[in-house]
């Protein structure tokens, strides 16, 4: 198999090599600060699309950094005793636990809106 010839720095895949010991990489993204619970406006709905007919509870609208999103998702998964995931500002919990999750989030100070049926 022949090696691909690299003609420019872009062929390296965006990597930058430096011999400077004090170099700090800045990818241009700032860590988003998490809003307090009482300022968060979340939406809770049930979703069946693209899940093989299985039901999932989706929480959208979380504004904050990924660590806080994952921590909240872990608390919700533990509360319901099921699996799930957290990515792109959404929390996906396996199963229909919308009412239980809405009660928990309301007690925690979040403003939660029920979306759909």
C-alpha positions as CSV (number, residue, x, y, z in Angstrom):
1,X,0.0,0.0,0.0
2,X,1.4,3.4,-1.0
3,X,1.8,6.2,1.5
4,X,-0.3,9.3,1.0
5,X,1.9,12.3,0.3
6,X,1.3,15.3,2.5
7,X,1.3,18.6,0.7
8,X,0.2,21.0,3.4
9,X,-0.3,21.4,7.1
10,X,-4.0,20.7,6.7
11,X,-3.1,17.1,5.7
12,X,-2.0,16.6,9.3
13,X,-5.6,16.8,10.5
14,X,-5.4,20.2,12.3
15,X,-2.5,19.2,14.6
16,X,0.1,21.8,15.5
17,X,3.5,20.8,16.7
18,X,5.5,23.1,18.8
19,X,8.8,22.9,20.6
20,X,7.8,25.8,23.0
21,X,7.5,24.5,26.5
22,X,5.1,27.3,27.5
23,X,2.7,26.8,24.6
24,X,-0.9,26.5,25.6
25,X,-3.4,25.2,23.0
26,X,-6.6,27.3,22.7
27,X,-9.2,25.7,20.5
28,X,-11.4,28.9,20.7
29,X,-14.1,27.3,22.8
30,X,-14.7,28.8,26.2
31,X,-16.2,26.6,28.9
32,X,-19.9,27.6,29.2
33,X,-20.9,28.6,32.7
34,X,-23.9,26.7,34.1
35,X,-26.9,28.8,34.9
36,X,-28.4,28.4,38.4
37,X,-31.3,25.9,38.7
38,X,-34.0,28.6,39.0
39,X,-32.9,30.2,35.7
40,X,-32.9,26.9,33.7
41,X,-35.9,26.4,31.4
42,X,-36.1,22.7,30.6
43,X,-38.5,20.7,28.3
44,X,-39.5,17.1,29.0
45,X,-41.0,14.9,26.4
46,X,-41.4,11.3,25.3
47,X,-39.6,10.2,22.2
48,X,-39.9,6.9,20.2
49,X,-38.2,8.0,16.9
50,X,-35.0,6.3,15.9
51,X,-35.1,4.0,18.9
52,X,-36.5,0.8,17.5
53,X,-40.0,1.5,18.9
54,X,-38.7,1.8,22.4
55,X,-39.7,4.8,24.6
56,X,-37.2,7.3,26.0
57,X,-37.7,10.4,28.1
58,X,-35.8,13.4,26.7
59,X,-34.9,16.5,28.7
60,X,-33.8,19.5,26.5
61,X,-32.7,23.0,27.1
62,X,-30.0,22.5,29.7
63,X,-27.6,25.5,29.6
64,X,-24.2,24.8,31.1
65,X,-21.0,22.9,30.8
66,X,-20.8,19.2,29.9
67,X,-19.7,18.1,33.4
68,X,-22.8,19.6,35.0
69,X,-25.0,18.1,32.3
70,X,-23.5,14.6,32.9
71,X,-23.8,15.0,36.7
72,X,-27.5,15.8,36.3
73,X,-28.0,12.9,33.9
74,X,-26.4,10.6,36.3
75,X,-28.7,11.7,39.1
76,X,-31.7,11.2,36.9
77,X,-30.6,7.7,35.8
78,X,-30.0,6.7,39.4
79,X,-33.4,8.1,40.4
80,X,-35.2,6.0,37.7
81,X,-32.9,3.0,37.9
82,X,-32.3,2.9,34.2
83,X,-29.7,3.8,31.6
84,X,-29.4,6.9,29.5
85,X,-27.0,9.4,28.0
86,X,-26.2,13.1,28.0
87,X,-24.9,15.0,25.0
88,X,-25.4,18.2,23.1
89,X,-27.4,19.7,26.0
90,X,-29.9,16.9,26.0
91,X,-30.5,14.2,28.6
92,X,-31.9,10.9,27.3
93,X,-33.4,8.5,29.9
94,X,-34.5,5.0,28.8
95,X,-38.2,4.5,29.4
96,X,-41.2,6.6,30.2
97,X,-40.3,8.5,33.4
98,X,-41.3,12.0,32.4
99,X,-43.6,12.6,35.4
100,X,-41.1,11.3,37.9
101,X,-38.3,13.3,36.3
102,X,-40.4,16.5,36.2
103,X,-41.3,16.2,39.9
104,X,-37.6,15.7,40.8
105,X,-36.4,18.6,38.7
106,X,-39.1,20.9,40.0
107,X,-38.1,20.1,43.6
108,X,-34.5,20.9,42.6
109,X,-35.6,24.4,41.5
110,X,-35.6,23.9,37.7
111,X,-38.5,25.2,35.6
112,X,-39.7,22.3,33.6
113,X,-42.3,22.4,30.8
114,X,-44.2,19.3,29.6
115,X,-44.0,19.0,25.9
116,X,-46.4,16.7,23.9
117,X,-49.1,14.3,25.1
